[in-house]
């Protein structure tokens, strides 16, 4: 996410003040803040769901590898001469 310096923030605030006026500016700031909060919440939710899905896939793969390893060990125990 790009970061804004204090100079850029000041310019944006001045332009917003000129365009919206002092009466509507606080309402606009609240609306933007609410939108950013919802956007962050959505991004966090998506990130959590993706992380859970990946963790589940890794867990399933680990179980499958464990089963294959267990099956190979059982075969080795069944034929002690290695055939």
C-alpha positions as CSV (number, residue, x, y, z in Angstrom):
1,X,0.0,0.0,0.0
2,X,1.5,3.3,-1.0
3,X,2.3,5.6,1.9
4,X,1.6,9.3,1.8
5,X,3.9,11.9,3.3
6,X,2.7,14.8,5.3
7,X,3.0,17.1,2.3
8,X,0.7,15.0,0.2
9,X,-1.8,14.7,3.0
10,X,-1.9,18.4,3.4
11,X,-2.5,19.0,-0.3
12,X,-5.3,16.4,-0.3
13,X,-6.9,18.0,2.8
14,X,-6.7,21.5,1.2
15,X,-8.2,20.4,-2.1
16,X,-11.0,18.5,-0.2
17,X,-11.7,21.6,1.9
18,X,-11.9,23.8,-1.2
19,X,-14.1,21.3,-3.1
20,X,-16.4,20.2,-0.3
21,X,-16.4,23.2,2.0
22,X,-16.0,23.2,5.8
23,X,-19.6,22.0,6.3
24,X,-19.4,18.8,4.3
25,X,-15.8,17.9,4.9
26,X,-16.2,16.1,8.2
27,X,-19.1,14.0,6.8
28,X,-16.9,13.1,3.8
29,X,-14.0,12.1,6.0
30,X,-16.3,9.9,8.1
31,X,-17.6,8.2,4.9
32,X,-14.0,7.6,3.6
33,X,-12.9,6.3,6.9
34,X,-15.9,3.9,7.0
35,X,-15.2,2.7,3.5
36,X,-11.5,2.1,4.3
37,X,-12.6,0.2,7.5
38,X,-14.9,-2.0,5.4
39,X,-12.2,-2.6,2.8
40,X,-9.7,-3.6,5.5
41,X,-12.3,-6.0,7.1
42,X,-13.0,-7.6,3.7
43,X,-9.3,-8.0,2.9
44,X,-8.7,-9.5,6.3
45,X,-11.6,-11.9,5.9
46,X,-10.4,-12.9,2.5
47,X,-6.9,-13.4,3.8
48,X,-8.1,-15.5,6.7
49,X,-10.2,-17.7,4.4
50,X,-7.3,-18.2,2.0
51,X,-4.9,-19.0,4.9
52,X,-7.4,-21.6,6.3
53,X,-7.9,-23.2,2.9
54,X,-4.1,-23.5,2.4
55,X,-3.6,-24.9,5.9
56,X,-6.3,-27.5,5.2
57,X,-4.7,-28.4,1.9
58,X,-1.3,-28.8,3.6
59,X,-2.8,-30.9,6.3
60,X,-4.5,-33.2,3.8
61,X,-1.3,-33.6,1.9
62,X,0.6,-34.4,5.1
63,X,-2.0,-37.0,6.0
64,X,-1.7,-38.6,2.5
65,X,2.1,-38.7,2.8
66,X,1.8,-40.3,6.2
67,X,-0.5,-43.0,4.8
68,X,1.9,-43.7,2.0
69,X,4.7,-43.9,4.4
70,X,2.7,-46.2,6.7
71,X,1.8,-48.4,3.7
72,X,5.4,-48.7,2.6
73,X,6.4,-49.6,6.2
74,X,3.7,-52.3,6.4
75,X,4.9,-53.8,3.1
76,X,8.5,-53.9,4.4
77,X,7.3,-55.7,7.6
78,X,5.2,-58.1,5.6
79,X,8.2,-59.3,3.5
80,X,11.3,-59.3,5.7
81,X,13.6,-60.5,2.9
82,X,12.9,-57.3,0.9
83,X,11.1,-58.9,-2.1
